[in-house]
C-alpha cells in the first residue's frame, strides 16, 4: 500500500471534525461465507490493489443480514451469508494499515459474543457502527440499546457510529438519541435524494445548537447504479430515489454513466451545503453490485470525491 495513513488518523478526523476537511471511506462487503480461503486472499489482494491510489481515511466493512422481514417483496439479489466483517478484517486484511469501520448487526449476536469482540478489538485500528433490527418484529439476540450500553461499559474507547436514514422525517431526533447513547459519528443509507439529506442535516445541526451540543459528523453514502436490477435493489433496501432521477436512469442510454453523474452532483451539492452550514461531514463510496464495471465506477467516483474534499484527484480508471 502506498500513501500510508497513520492508524489514528480516522479517529482524529472524527473527533476533531470540521466543516472543511471531510472524511472519505470506501465500503466493501466481505466475501461469501462459502468462499474458499485461497479465493478470499485473491479477492482481498485485488480489492486492495484497486484502492491503492485513493487517499482514503479508512474502509467500511459491512455486516450483511437477511432483511426479508423488513420488506416482504422478492429480493432482487438473493441473500447469501457473508463472512463476519471482524473475522475478515482480522484474518485477511493485515496489509491494510489504515482504520476499518466494522459494522455490527447486533441482533445477530448473543451479548457474550459482542462482549468478547469488544474486549479484543484493537481500538487504534478499528471503529464500529452498530445496526439495529431491520424491523420491530424481528427476533434479535441483542437489542441496539443493549449493545450500546455494553460498549459503554466494556470498551468506551471504541469509537462508535450510528446509522442515519435520511428518508425518516424525525431522523434528527434519532441522531440526537444515538449521540446521547455514545455515537461519535453517523453514516447514512445510500443517498440519491440530496434534498432529504439536507433537511435532515439542517434539522440535526440546529437541534444541536439549541441544546448547546457539538454536532457529530454525518458521512453520506454514495453508490452508483449500473442497471435496472441494481436500481430495483436500491429501492428494495429503502433508498429514496426521486422519480425524476429514476426516470433518467430508466431511460438513459448508459444507466451507469447517468447514475455516476447524479452521485457526483449530489456530492458537490452536499459539500457546499455542509461547508456553508458549518456541519462536519464526509462520504462513504460503495457499490451494492458485484459487477466489475460498477465496482470500478465506484472507485473512480471515490477519486473524484477526494478531489472535491481538496485532496487532489488520483488517476484511477473506471469512470463511465
Backbone torsions as a table, in degrees:
resi	resn	phi	psi	omega
1	UNK	NA	135.5	175.8
2	UNK	-100.9	167.5	178.4
3	UNK	51.7	54.8	-175.7
4	UNK	-70.2	136.2	-178.3
5	UNK	-106.2	137.0	179.6
6	UNK	-54.0	142.6	-173.0
7	UNK	-64.0	-19.8	-179.7
8	UNK	-95.8	4.9	-173.2
9	UNK	-64.3	-42.3	-178.5
10	UNK	-67.4	-39.2	176.7
11	UNK	-58.9	-42.9	179.7
12	UNK	-64.7	-42.7	179.2
13	UNK	-60.9	-42.2	-177.9
14	UNK	-69.0	-46.9	-173.9
15	UNK	-77.4	-23.8	179.5
16	UNK	-116.8	28.4	-173.2
17	UNK	-63.2	142.1	173.2
18	UNK	-127.8	-175.9	-175.1
19	UNK	-91.9	14.1	-179.0
20	UNK	-112.9	-49.1	-169.4
21	UNK	-71.3	-52.8	-178.1
22	UNK	80.5	153.7	179.0
23	UNK	-109.1	144.8	177.9
24	UNK	-132.2	117.2	178.3
25	UNK	-120.9	159.0	171.4
26	UNK	-125.8	130.6	-175.3
27	UNK	-98.2	134.6	176.0
28	UNK	-134.5	151.1	175.8
29	UNK	-100.1	129.0	177.9
30	UNK	-57.7	156.7	179.2
31	UNK	-59.9	160.1	177.8
32	UNK	-59.8	149.9	-176.8
33	UNK	-60.6	-29.0	-177.4
34	UNK	-82.9	-2.8	-175.7
35	UNK	-72.5	136.0	179.7
36	UNK	-68.7	147.7	-177.9
37	UNK	-53.7	-42.6	-179.4
38	UNK	-63.3	-39.2	178.4
39	UNK	-67.4	-36.5	176.8
40	UNK	-60.9	-42.2	178.8
41	UNK	-62.8	-38.6	178.4
42	UNK	-65.1	-45.2	179.6
43	UNK	-61.7	-43.4	-178.2
44	UNK	-64.8	-43.6	179.4
45	UNK	-62.1	-41.4	179.0
46	UNK	-65.6	-39.2	179.6
47	UNK	-64.3	-47.7	-178.9
48	UNK	-64.7	-37.1	176.9
49	UNK	-64.8	-37.6	-179.9
50	UNK	-65.7	-33.2	-176.0
51	UNK	-94.4	-2.7	-170.5
52	UNK	-58.5	-31.0	-174.7
53	UNK	-89.8	-2.7	-177.5
54	UNK	-90.4	141.2	178.0
55	UNK	-89.7	71.1	-176.2
56	UNK	-87.9	150.7	171.7
57	UNK	-87.7	-20.1	179.3
58	UNK	174.0	172.4	173.2
59	UNK	-101.0	152.1	167.7
60	UNK	-112.6	124.7	-178.8
61	UNK	-109.1	116.2	-171.6
62	UNK	-82.2	149.2	175.1
63	UNK	-111.2	107.5	-172.5
64	UNK	-88.9	133.7	179.1
65	UNK	-129.2	155.3	176.0
66	UNK	-75.0	117.8	-176.4
67	UNK	-107.3	23.3	-177.4
68	UNK	-63.9	-23.3	177.9
69	UNK	-70.5	-25.7	178.9
70	UNK	-80.2	-37.4	-177.3
71	UNK	-133.5	107.6	-176.6
72	UNK	-73.0	-11.4	178.5
73	UNK	-64.4	154.4	-179.5
74	UNK	-60.7	132.7	179.7
75	UNK	-71.6	123.6	-177.9
76	UNK	-59.0	-38.6	173.4
77	UNK	-112.5	132.7	-175.5
78	UNK	-64.1	147.0	176.2
79	UNK	-78.0	121.7	177.5
80	UNK	-127.7	122.8	-177.9
81	UNK	-57.1	140.4	178.9
82	UNK	-116.3	168.2	178.4
83	UNK	-59.6	148.7	170.3
84	UNK	-59.5	125.0	-176.7
85	UNK	-61.0	-31.0	177.8
86	UNK	-67.4	-41.7	178.0
87	UNK	-67.2	-40.4	178.5
88	UNK	-61.8	-44.3	179.5
89	UNK	-62.9	-44.9	-176.0
90	UNK	-70.2	-36.3	-171.1
91	UNK	-95.2	-24.7	-171.0
92	UNK	-128.3	-9.5	-175.6
93	UNK	-111.6	33.3	178.6
94	UNK	-62.4	-29.5	180.0
95	UNK	-78.4	-12.7	178.0
96	UNK	-87.7	103.3	-174.2
97	UNK	-102.7	20.3	168.9
98	UNK	-101.5	171.2	-176.5
99	UNK	-67.3	161.8	174.1
100	UNK	-131.5	133.6	174.3
101	UNK	-95.7	109.7	-175.4
102	UNK	-98.4	117.5	177.3
103	UNK	-75.5	146.2	175.7
104	UNK	-133.0	108.6	170.0
105	UNK	-77.2	91.1	-163.4
106	UNK	-63.4	-25.3	-179.7
107	UNK	-65.1	-19.0	-180.0
108	UNK	-76.5	-19.5	-167.1
109	UNK	-114.5	138.1	170.4
110	UNK	-65.2	154.1	-178.5
111	UNK	-57.4	-37.7	-178.5
112	UNK	-63.4	-37.8	179.4
113	UNK	-68.6	-41.6	176.4
114	UNK	-63.6	-40.0	-180.0
115	UNK	-60.8	-45.5	179.7
116	UNK	-61.1	-43.8	179.4
117	UNK	-64.0	-43.5	179.1
118	UNK	-59.6	-40.5	-178.6
119	UNK	-67.3	-31.1	-174.0
120	UNK	-95.9	-14.8	-174.5
121	UNK	-62.6	135.6	176.0
122	UNK	-84.1	101.9	-171.8
123	UNK	-73.6	-7.1	172.0
124	UNK	-80.4	-23.8	-177.2
125	UNK	-109.4	-18.5	-169.0
126	UNK	-124.5	134.6	165.5
127	UNK	-118.3	175.2	-179.5
128	UNK	-145.2	157.9	168.7
129	UNK	-127.1	121.9	176.7
130	UNK	-91.3	130.9	-178.8
131	UNK	-116.1	130.0	179.0
132	UNK	-83.7	-174.1	-179.0
133	UNK	-64.6	147.2	-179.2
134	UNK	-68.4	-24.9	177.3
135	UNK	-147.7	159.1	-177.4
136	UNK	-69.9	-17.6	-178.8
137	UNK	-90.5	-4.7	-176.5
138	UNK	-72.2	136.3	175.8
139	UNK	-77.3	127.8	-176.6
140	UNK	-127.7	157.2	176.3
141	UNK	-90.1	-33.6	177.1
142	UNK	-138.8	128.8	178.2
143	UNK	-79.4	157.8	-178.1
144	UNK	-57.8	-45.7	-179.5
145	UNK	-61.6	-36.2	178.3
146	UNK	-67.8	-40.4	179.0
147	UNK	-66.1	-40.2	177.8
148	UNK	-62.5	-43.1	179.1
149	UNK	-66.3	-37.4	178.9
150	UNK	-63.1	-45.9	177.9
151	UNK	-61.7	-40.5	-179.9
152	UNK	-62.5	-35.9	-177.7
153	UNK	-83.6	-39.0	-170.9
154	UNK	-92.7	-41.7	-174.0
155	UNK	-146.2	67.2	-176.2
156	UNK	-63.9	-20.2	180.0
157	UNK	-77.4	-10.8	175.0
158	UNK	-71.8	118.8	-177.9
159	UNK	-70.7	120.1	-172.4
160	UNK	-108.4	138.0	175.1
161	UNK	-117.5	166.7	178.3
162	UNK	-130.3	163.2	179.6
163	UNK	-87.2	140.0	174.3
164	UNK	-117.3	124.8	178.0
165	UNK	-110.4	100.5	-169.0
166	UNK	-66.7	-19.1	-177.3
167	UNK	-72.1	-18.3	-177.9
168	UNK	-83.3	127.6	-174.4
169	UNK	-65.8	-24.1	-179.2
170	UNK	-105.4	23.9	-172.9
171	UNK	-63.4	-30.4	179.8
172	UNK	-62.0	-31.7	177.2
173	UNK	-70.0	-35.4	176.6
174	UNK	-67.2	-38.4	177.7
175	UNK	-63.3	-41.7	178.0
176	UNK	-61.6	-41.2	179.1
177	UNK	-65.7	-40.1	178.8
178	UNK	-68.8	-36.3	176.8
179	UNK	-62.0	-42.5	178.4
180	UNK	-64.3	-30.1	179.9
181	UNK	-82.9	0.4	173.5
182	UNK	116.8	2.7	-178.9
183	UNK	-73.3	132.2	-178.4
184	UNK	-103.4	-5.9	178.4
185	UNK	-165.8	167.1	-179.9
186	UNK	-134.3	146.3	175.1
187	UNK	-123.3	127.3	-175.0
188	UNK	-79.6	162.8	163.8
189	UNK	-67.5	168.3	-179.2
190	UNK	-53.4	135.8	-175.8
191	UNK	-105.1	122.7	165.6
192	UNK	-125.8	-23.7	179.9
193	UNK	-100.4	92.2	-176.7
194	UNK	-65.1	-32.3	-179.9
195	UNK	-63.1	-41.7	178.2
196	UNK	-63.6	-38.4	178.9
197	UNK	-64.1	-46.5	-178.1
198	UNK	-63.9	-36.9	177.3
199	UNK	-63.5	-44.5	179.7
200	UNK	-64.0	-46.4	-179.2
201	UNK	-62.2	-43.4	179.5
202	UNK	-62.8	-46.0	178.4
203	UNK	-58.9	-44.5	-178.7
204	UNK	-66.6	-44.5	-178.1
205	UNK	-60.2	-47.3	-177.0
206	UNK	-75.4	-29.4	174.6
207	UNK	-65.7	-38.9	175.5
208	UNK	-63.3	-42.6	-178.5
209	UNK	-63.3	-39.7	178.4
210	UNK	-63.7	-33.2	-177.8
211	UNK	-93.9	3.3	-178.2
212	UNK	58.2	42.6	176.0
213	UNK	-108.1	150.5	173.0
214	UNK	-85.1	121.8	-179.3
215	UNK	-66.1	141.9	178.7
216	UNK	-87.8	153.6	-179.1
217	UNK	-61.8	141.5	172.2
218	UNK	-112.7	123.0	-178.7
219	UNK	-101.5	124.0	-174.8
220	UNK	-95.5	128.8	-177.9
221	UNK	-90.8	128.0	177.8
222	UNK	-115.5	134.1	-180.0
223	UNK	-141.8	122.6	179.1
224	UNK	-71.6	159.5	-177.1
225	UNK	-131.3	111.9	-173.4
226	UNK	-103.8	2.7	-178.7
227	UNK	-160.1	164.9	176.7
228	UNK	-62.6	-34.6	-180.0
229	UNK	-66.7	-40.0	176.7
230	UNK	-64.5	-40.2	177.2
231	UNK	-60.7	-44.1	178.5
232	UNK	-61.1	-38.2	179.4
233	UNK	-67.7	-42.5	177.2
234	UNK	-57.6	-43.7	179.8
235	UNK	-68.1	-36.0	176.8
236	UNK	-61.8	-35.9	178.8
237	UNK	-71.9	-10.5	178.5
238	UNK	100.8	9.9	179.9
239	UNK	-72.3	133.2	178.8
240	UNK	-85.1	105.5	175.6
241	UNK	-104.6	108.7	-179.4
242	UNK	-53.4	148.4	-175.3
243	UNK	-58.2	-37.4	-177.7
244	UNK	-68.4	-32.8	176.1
245	UNK	-73.0	-42.0	177.1
246	UNK	-58.0	-44.4	178.1
247	UNK	-60.7	-42.0	-178.5
248	UNK	-66.4	-34.8	178.5
249	UNK	-72.4	-41.3	-178.5
250	UNK	-66.8	-30.6	-174.7
251	UNK	-106.4	5.3	-178.7
252	UNK	-74.5	147.4	173.2
253	UNK	-67.4	-31.3	179.5
254	UNK	-133.9	96.9	-175.7
255	UNK	-59.7	-41.2	-177.6
256	UNK	-63.8	-46.3	179.8
257	UNK	-63.6	-38.4	-180.0
258	UNK	-65.2	-45.4	-179.1
259	UNK	-67.6	-35.6	177.7
260	UNK	-58.2	-45.7	-179.2
261	UNK	-66.3	-36.6	176.7
262	UNK	-64.8	-43.3	179.1
263	UNK	-62.4	-43.1	-178.5
264	UNK	-67.1	-40.7	177.6
265	UNK	-63.1	-41.4	177.9
266	UNK	-63.9	-39.0	178.9
267	UNK	-62.8	-45.8	178.2
268	UNK	-58.8	-45.0	-178.3
269	UNK	-61.4	-44.7	-176.0
270	UNK	-73.2	-34.8	174.8
271	UNK	-60.1	-49.7	-178.5
272	UNK	-63.3	-41.7	-178.1
273	UNK	-64.0	-48.6	-177.0
274	UNK	-66.7	-39.3	178.7
275	UNK	-66.7	-38.1	178.7
276	UNK	-67.4	-38.1	-178.5
277	UNK	-76.9	-29.7	-174.3
278	UNK	90.9	29.9	-175.1
279	UNK	-102.6	124.8	175.9
280	UNK	-65.6	139.5	-170.4
281	UNK	-152.8	177.9	174.3
282	UNK	-172.8	-176.2	179.6
283	UNK	-135.6	143.6	169.6
284	UNK	-119.9	122.5	-179.9
285	UNK	-106.6	136.9	-177.0
286	UNK	-148.8	173.1	168.3
287	UNK	-129.9	124.6	178.0
288	UNK	-81.1	-7.5	178.8
289	UNK	-103.4	152.0	176.7
290	UNK	-96.7	5.9	177.2
291	UNK	-67.8	133.4	-175.8
292	UNK	-58.1	-39.6	-176.7
293	UNK	-63.5	-36.0	179.1
294	UNK	-76.0	-36.0	176.9
295	UNK	-65.6	-44.4	178.3
296	UNK	-60.7	-40.0	178.3
297	UNK	-64.9	-35.8	177.5
298	UNK	-64.7	-41.3	178.0
299	UNK	-62.6	-44.0	178.5
300	UNK	-62.8	-39.9	178.2
301	UNK	-62.7	-41.7	177.6
302	UNK	-60.2	-36.7	177.0
303	UNK	-63.9	-40.4	179.1
304	UNK	-70.4	-38.1	177.0
305	UNK	-64.1	-37.3	174.9
306	UNK	-55.4	-41.7	177.0
307	UNK	-64.2	-39.0	178.1
308	UNK	-63.4	-29.5	179.9
309	UNK	-84.4	1.1	177.2
310	UNK	85.7	18.0	-178.2
311	UNK	-96.8	-1.0	-172.4
312	UNK	88.9	156.7	-178.4
313	UNK	-109.2	111.1	-178.3
314	UNK	-69.7	160.1	177.3
315	UNK	-85.6	96.0	178.0
316	UNK	-124.9	141.0	179.1
317	UNK	-87.5	158.1	173.4
318	UNK	127.2	-6.5	178.9
319	UNK	-65.5	128.6	-179.9
320	UNK	-62.5	NA	NA
